[in-house]
Amino acid sequence: MIKHLKVLERDAQNVRLVLEKSNALNDAFLPIKKGGYILWPLNFEVKGEIVVCEGVKSKRNSRDYRKLLPVEIRSLAPRSFDIFGDIGIIRIPDECLDYSDIIAKALLKSHLNLKKIALDEGVKGEYRIRQLKMIIGDSDFVSLHKENGFEFKLDISKVYFSPRLSMERSRIYDMVESGEKILDAFAGVCPFSVSLASKGCKLTAVDSNPDSEYWAHENFRLNKIPKTSYDFFCSKIEDVLPELKLYDRIIMNSPTTSLNYLQSISSKLKIRGVIHLYTIIENSAVFKIRDYLPSNFSCVFERVVHPYSPSSSLMVFDIVKAENNVQYTNQ
């Protein structure tokens, strides 16, 4: 008998990626499909609905590429990596850089959906873009990425896109109602905006990277979103903010800078509206909304999206705006 995480079938693949990245997925067993749910076998207990039942042993080879590596580098090679379309993206520690080709070949062998492997050399520049170097495959970084029933095409070397936010995009999609007016303040290539516009929302997307604007329009077209459903401003948010109206929901997905803009952008939120704030928080720190916004704003939900560094994590905070507190006096 082993522990399984029970999730809705529609969320199964996104959950699998998260479990794999955290090494929680027990690949010695197969997932179990039952009544619209998937039971993922676990190495250890995680948050969510846990079901203890007999596991179904797998006859397949493990997808942990490290088992294909020489013993001397197996423990040094990173467990997690990103998948964008048919491109695997991995950060390799300095002590393993001489083994980059061996690591890349192991990744290709263990993940047959991948055609190319790129080395992530860190985020740099005005637009906070990952600096990528192709280890195996041609130098074309354009690929088609599928998630949650949508398709996103882009050049991953020129724009910001995080496959690790797939579950967040699905969560927000499930929350919104048709007709909402939504500001996507740091929109990138519009993965949030595309999905929400498909649900009948009116999107205002803002990003200052011209390459993001190009691929955003391509992704709206690719997913058959009419042009009347969105506006895209290629601009810094602070420059366009004065001319924007009020919104039911605001998405702030710029993890390293969102807090700098929280106060100014919050002025564009309607009463009972929601801000989804993505920001990097030190593991030892406690986020207090009172440090940034007036008392009529409250945080109603928070969670760790994924680790960012050994000492910090990317977190999301859902912040709701209530009526202003008004004091009445007899004068």
Secondary structure by P-SEA (a helix, b strand, c coil): cbbbbbbcccaaaaaaaaaaaaccccccbbbbbcccbbbbbccccccccccccbbbbbcccccccccccccccccccccbbbbcccbbbbbbccccccaaaaaaaaaaaacccccbbbbbcccccccccccccccccccccbbbbbccccccccccccbbbbccaaaaaaaaaaccccbbbbbcccccccaaaaaaaaabbbbbbbbccaaaaaaaaaaaaaacccccccccccccccccccccccccbbbbccccccccccccccccccccbbbbbbbbbcccbbbbcccccccccccccccccccccccccbbbbbbbbcccccccccc
